[in-house]
Amino acid sequence: MFPRRFKQLLPLAQRLVEEAQRLRKEASDTPPGIERQRLIQRARQAETAHQINEWITSPGLRAPI
């Protein structure tokens, strides 16, 4: 059997930005501690993934010679 597949409705960049915003909001509502730090770390990871995605998909990026 084949794994189920579904089409994403939103582009990756938008999903990453929204996830980072959601995690930062959740972290601001969480008391200081390990869970808050984990939420902030996940938000940073989403932001970094967004930056890498923007860099990779930029029109100025060229293949190495």
Buried (B, 14 or more C-beta within 10 A) or exposed (E): EEEEEEEEEEEEBEBBBEBBEBBBEBBEEBEEEEEBEEBBEBBEBBBEBBEEBEEEEEEEEEEEE
